[in-house]
Amino acid sequence: MKANYPRYTLRISENLHEKIRYTANYNGRSKNKEIEIAIRRYLQDFERLHGEIETKSDTDF
């Protein structure tokens, strides 16, 4: 079953794109999943420093 996630277009430099492709291949993931994991880690660090961010969504990341 396919999840109905919101879509977001990301514009990044070619250099950053190549590095994401490299790390995704290294970790055996898609570029999309690699970016998702990087964002999750960023948000976890942010919340550790500043407290939990409340959202309308009831699902955890």
Secondary structure, 3 states (H helix, E strand, C coil): CCCCCCCCCCCCCHHHHHHHHHHHHHHCCCHHHHHHHHHHHHHHHHHHHHCCCCCCCCCCC
